[in-house]
Amino acid sequence: MKTLYLECSLGVSGDMLLAALSDLLPDGGRVLEEAVASLNLNGVSVRAAEQMVQGIRTRRVEVLDEAAQPLRHLQNLTDIVNAAPGSHWPDRVKELGLAALTRLAEAESRVHGQPLDTIHFHEVGAVDTVIDTLCSIRLAHATGAARIVASPVNLGSGFVTFSHGRFPVPAPAAAELARGMRTFATDSGMELATPTGLAVIKTLADAYGPLPLGTVEAVGYGSGTYSTGAYPTFLRAYLIKTESATRRGSGAAGHLRDAGHGSGPTRGRGDLFGPHGHPHHGAHAHTSSGREFAEDEDDGPLGHGRG
């Protein structure tokens, strides 16, 4: 089977993750452009370019916003996902996309002590957060991986300033997202893991650890807005061919851990996207707002989505 490995030792952000996954796939740019166009978001498109980071070629993906975008609540984001055409957005991808976006909303709700359906989202409403989250999951699906593993995530250090003021790293919503994840910090003096990046990793990762045993088939490099600063960063994505017998946490039926609950028990769900990367149905129930209800309700909410 194929395993997707996400190396977050230099941090993770939504744009870095999106760029690395689009770089990993031979047709990643086409898949990304078609996915974005199919969402029918007025004036929104993406542009990919090469960016050198410490002498290493990486891909950078920018979300272009040529029309005024409204501030969006969770229900607005849910409507975008539900309206996405099945020709580009398999049901399982939509399900995981809603899970990640709900995590972002829940983090804001918990941090600010406000009800989920009334909190006013600033960064979550930004269109680049919607694209980074949904399209990263769409590209992960396109790899055909049955399992996703992430390295421990570097959170960074120092202070970060955003719409609510100046806070130590990790910022409050990022700290909420980090609950249950394997993380560490380096003396970088900057935020290395953003809420959007953490939300997607937490939703997708079956486990955290070193590069799995197997044959590396492809490697993608993704950089972001701040990757060429004083502390250069990029995210590396590997597609690895592994033997099914090496599945960690698999029982007799070869079931994987529940996506988004990487520290939780095996739940007998089958491969993350279904056999051979096809969408897997029937894992969760949703309310009319699209909110996911899983067995671990205190698995922790997720953050602002600053990319």
Secondary structure, DSSP 8 states (H G I E B T S, - for coil): -EEEEEE-TT-B-HHHHHHHHHHHSTTHHHHHHHHHHHTT-TTEEEEEEEEEETTEEEEEEEEEE-S------HHHHHHHHHHS-TTTS-HHHHHHHHHHHHHHHHHHHHHHT--TTT---SSTTSHHHHHHHHHHHHHHHHTT-SEEEE--EE-B-SEEEETTEEEESS-HHHHHHHTTS-EE--S-SSB-B-HHHHHHHHHH-SEE-S--SSEEEEEEEEE-TTTTSSS---EEEEEEE--GGG-TT--TT---B-TT-TTS-B----STTSGGG----SS-EE-TT--EE-S-TTS--------
